[in-house]
């Protein structure tokens, strides 16, 4: 950012006030950069975790398919009793 001059704010600020404002702006800028870096790292961690979880879900779904293929199923047809007419 450029320097703040008295003429930019109507000349009502003392040079001490201008320096204080510049320091505040610099501090705020540094804090915003730190927050940005933290958010960037958190997004990377979240994507990594999401990939791991998605992999686990796929594995579990495959296990379900495999287990259902070997699960015993009754293939018996229902029995019907047919009565003969007398």
C-alpha positions in Angstrom: 0.0 0.0 0.0 1.1 3.5 -0.6 1.8 6.0 2.1 -1.1 8.0 3.5 -0.6 11.8 3.3 -2.4 14.6 5.1 -3.7 15.9 1.9 -5.4 12.6 1.2 -7.6 12.9 4.3 -8.3 16.6 4.2 -5.3 17.7 6.4 -7.1 17.1 9.7 -4.8 14.3 10.9 -1.5 14.9 12.6 1.6 13.0 11.4 1.3 10.8 14.5 -2.2 9.8 13.6 -1.2 9.0 10.1 1.6 6.8 11.3 -0.7 5.1 13.8 -3.2 4.4 11.0 -0.4 3.1 8.7 0.7 0.7 11.5 -2.9 -0.4 12.1 -3.3 -1.1 8.4 0.0 -3.0 8.3 -1.1 -5.1 11.3 -4.5 -5.8 9.8 -2.8 -6.8 6.5 -0.5 -9.2 8.4 -3.3 -10.8 10.3 -5.3 -11.3 7.1 -2.3 -13.0 5.5 -2.0 -15.3 8.4 -5.7 -16.1 8.3 -5.4 -16.8 4.6 -2.4 -19.2 5.1 -4.3 -21.0 7.9 -7.4 -21.4 5.7 -5.3 -22.6 2.8 -3.7 -25.3 5.0 -7.1 -26.3 6.4 -8.5 -26.6 2.9 -5.6 -28.9 1.9 -6.1 -31.0 5.0 -9.8 -31.2 4.4 -9.3 -32.4 0.8 -6.8 -35.0 1.9 -9.2 -36.3 4.6 -12.0 -36.3 2.1 -9.9 -38.4 -0.2 -9.1 -40.9 2.6 -12.8 -41.1 3.6 -13.9 -41.6 0.0 -11.4 -44.4 -0.4 -12.7 -46.1 2.8 -16.3 -45.8 1.6 -15.3 -47.5 -1.8 -13.5 -50.3 0.0 -16.6 -50.9 2.3 -18.9 -50.9 -0.7 -16.7 -53.5 -2.4 -16.7 -55.6 0.8 -20.4 -55.5 0.9 -20.6 -56.7 -2.7 -18.2 -59.5 -2.1 -19.9 -60.6 1.1 -23.3 -60.6 -0.5 -22.0 -62.9 -3.3 -20.9 -65.6 -0.8 -23.9 -65.2 1.5 -26.1 -68.3 1.7 -29.4 -67.8 0.0 -32.3 -70.1 0.0 -33.2 -71.1 -3.6 -36.0 -73.3 -2.6 -39.3 -72.8 -4.4 -42.3 -72.5 -2.2 -44.2 -75.8 -1.9 -47.7 -76.0 -2.9 -50.1 -78.7 -1.8 -52.5 -79.7 -4.5 -55.5 -81.6 -3.4 -57.0 -84.2 -5.7 -60.7 -84.1 -6.4 -62.5 -87.2 -5.2 
